Amino acid sequence: MDRICYDINMATISSENPTRTINITDPSHILRIIRKIVLYILLILAVAWSVLPLFWVFVSSIKPDSETYAFEQTILPQHPTLQNYVTLFKVTRFGLWMRNSAVLSTGTTVVVIALSAMAAYAMSRFRYRSFEWLGRLTLLAYMMPPIILVVPIFFVLFKFGLTNTLMGLLLVYTGIRLPVGLWMLRSYFQGIPIELEEAAMVDGATRFQAFRKVILPQALPGMISTGIFVFSVTWQEFLFASILIFNSQKQTLSAGVATFLSEDWIYSWGVLMAAAVMISLPLVLLYIFLQRYLVAGWGSGAVKG
């Protein structure tokens, strides 16, 4: 009896929900397939457009100069070598330039994140008209072309004896990156409910304790994404480093590598490409390991702000 009831129920379900057949000659179905194919082709072209230059730089860095200057070029090196990397660190001061850039980028990122977090918290929690105008003025300074600021900044640093010093360059980078860090974190702090810190202060915490123990952990993805942005633009900065630093021992990566080039002379294309790979490698690793924080920070800031 149970078997008969089961067969009847299955027959009823099958009659109510017949299997849907897809007609491959349906114009709408063909159009959907064409759209998917076009989308995949566009994605492949976009990835190739982004990856192929990096691939060519890496391939060129492991080619000997004899193959680089050969009449018949090949995509892959016939005799790959790491001699260009050895020459880069032995003949030039690339290691010293990398250390200077690491110190400046890390110091700038730490100072900008610390100051931006406190300023963004104040601007998101205390409603004063002066805060709004101050934030807009600082952002306006960031929107100005950097070449316009070179001469005034040079004279200010010269007056205080900070030209040709890493400390002077650190102050310049901090002042330039601070507005964008402030605005990126401000949108993130505005999305954090104020009830969290109010609950902490009801339990006896001071405002600073609530900020440090409650708000900052919530804002960690936004702070990391802002730090990645500040570190990246500082690591690759060229204009101020090439003008404010005269001593080759205090140069950064971008300014130091630029000395490989001149109007009628290039030290070595292989060494130059090896330098490009070494400059890009820390940023690539940084984005790979902190990608989830980067996406979370940018996405939350865009939605909550």
DARAPE-V266974 format. One record per residue. N is the residue number from 1. OMEGA is omega in radians with two decimals (NA if undefined). D_CENTER is the distance of its C-alpha to the mean C-alpha in whole Angstrom. Layout:
N	OMEGA	D_CENTER
N	OMEGA	D_CENTER
This chain:
1	3.12	69
2	3.13	65
3	-3.13	65
4	3.11	66
5	3.14	64
6	3.14	61
7	3.13	62
8	3.14	62
9	3.13	59
10	3.11	57
11	3.11	59
12	3.14	58
13	-3.13	55
14	3.14	55
15	3.14	57
16	-3.09	55
17	3.13	51
18	3.13	52
19	-3.10	49
20	3.11	48
21	-3.12	48
22	3.10	45
23	-3.08	47
24	3.10	45
25	3.13	47
26	-3.12	46
27	-3.14	44
28	3.10	41
29	3.10	40
30	3.13	40
31	3.10	38
32	3.12	35
33	3.14	35
34	3.12	35
35	3.11	32
36	3.14	30
37	3.12	31
38	3.13	29
39	3.12	26
40	3.11	26
41	3.12	26
42	3.11	24
43	3.12	21
44	3.11	22
45	3.12	22
46	3.11	19
47	3.12	18
48	3.12	20
49	-3.12	18
50	-2.99	15
51	-3.04	16
52	3.08	19
53	3.10	18
54	3.10	16
55	-3.13	20
56	3.09	22
57	-3.14	20
58	3.14	20
59	3.14	24
60	-3.12	25
61	3.13	24
62	3.05	27
63	2.97	29
64	-3.10	32
65	3.12	33
66	3.09	36
67	-3.14	34
68	-3.11	31
69	-3.13	34
70	-3.13	37
71	3.12	38
72	-3.09	37
73	3.06	34
74	-3.13	33
75	3.12	29
76	-3.14	30
77	3.09	31
78	3.13	35
79	-3.10	34
80	-3.10	31
81	3.05	31
82	-3.10	28
83	3.13	30
84	3.11	27
85	3.10	25
86	3.12	28
87	-3.13	29
88	-3.09	26
89	-3.12	26
90	-3.02	30
91	-3.09	31
92	3.10	28
93	-3.05	26
94	3.12	23
95	3.10	23
96	3.10	23
97	3.11	21
98	3.10	18
99	3.11	20
100	3.13	19
101	3.13	16
102	3.12	15
103	-3.12	18
104	-3.11	16
105	3.14	12
106	3.13	14
107	3.12	16
108	-3.13	14
109	-3.12	12
110	-3.11	15
111	-3.12	17
112	-3.14	15
113	-3.14	15
114	-3.14	18
115	-3.11	20
116	-3.13	17
117	3.14	18
118	-3.14	22
119	3.13	22
120	3.09	20
121	3.13	23
122	-3.12	26
123	-3.13	25
124	-3.09	25
125	-3.11	28
126	-3.05	30
127	3.04	31
128	-3.14	32
129	-3.12	32
130	3.11	31
131	-3.12	28
132	-3.14	27
133	3.11	28
134	3.11	26
135	3.12	23
136	3.12	23
137	3.12	24
138	3.10	21
139	3.09	19
140	3.10	22
141	3.12	21
142	-3.10	17
143	3.12	18
144	3.09	21
145	-3.08	20
146	-3.10	19
147	3.11	22
148	-3.07	25
149	-3.02	24
150	-3.07	24
151	3.10	28
152	3.14	28
153	3.13	26
154	-3.12	28
155	3.10	31
156	3.12	30
157	3.12	28
158	-3.14	32
159	-3.13	34
160	3.11	32
161	-3.09	32
162	3.06	29
163	-3.13	28
164	3.08	27
165	3.09	26
166	3.11	23
167	3.09	24
168	3.12	24
169	3.09	21
170	3.11	19
171	3.13	21
172	3.13	20
173	3.14	16
174	3.14	17
175	-3.11	19
176	-3.10	16
177	-3.06	13
178	-3.13	16
179	-3.11	17
180	3.05	13
181	3.11	13
182	-3.09	16
183	3.09	16
184	-3.13	13
185	3.14	15
186	3.12	18
187	3.13	18
188	3.13	17
189	3.12	20
190	3.13	23
191	3.11	22
192	-3.10	24
193	3.13	27
194	-3.13	29
195	-3.14	32
196	-3.14	30
197	3.07	30
198	3.09	34
199	3.11	35
200	3.13	34
201	3.05	36
202	3.12	39
203	3.05	39
204	-3.14	39
205	3.03	35
206	-3.14	35
207	3.14	32
208	3.09	30
209	3.08	31
210	3.10	30
211	-3.05	26
212	-3.01	26
213	-3.07	27
214	-3.02	27
215	-3.09	24
216	3.07	21
217	3.10	21
218	-3.09	21
219	-3.07	18
220	3.11	16
221	3.11	14
222	3.12	13
223	3.14	13
224	3.13	10
225	3.07	8
226	3.11	8
227	3.10	8
228	3.13	5
229	-3.12	4
230	3.14	8
231	-3.09	7
232	-3.10	5
233	3.10	8
234	3.14	10
235	-3.07	10
236	-3.05	11
237	-3.07	13
238	-2.94	17
239	-3.07	19
240	3.13	20
241	-3.12	20
242	-3.10	22
243	-3.04	24
244	-3.14	25
245	-3.14	25
246	-3.07	28
247	-3.11	29
248	3.14	27
249	-3.14	27
250	-3.13	25
251	3.07	22
252	-3.05	19
253	-3.07	17
254	-3.13	17
255	-3.14	20
256	-3.14	22
257	3.11	21
258	3.10	22
259	3.08	26
260	-3.03	26
261	3.00	27
262	-3.08	29
263	-3.06	32
264	-3.09	34
265	3.05	33
266	-3.07	30
267	3.10	30
268	3.12	29
269	3.12	27
270	3.11	26
271	3.11	25
272	3.11	23
273	3.06	21
274	3.07	21
275	3.11	20
276	3.11	17
277	-3.12	17
278	3.09	16
279	-3.08	14
280	-3.02	11
281	3.12	13
282	3.13	11
283	3.12	8
284	3.12	9
285	3.13	11
286	3.14	8
287	-3.13	7
288	-3.06	11
289	-3.09	12
290	-3.07	10
291	-3.09	9
292	3.07	12
293	3.14	11
294	3.14	8
295	-3.13	11
296	-3.12	13
297	-3.14	12
298	-3.14	11
299	3.14	14
300	3.12	16
301	-3.11	15
302	-3.07	16
303	-3.02	19
304	-3.10	21
305	NA	20
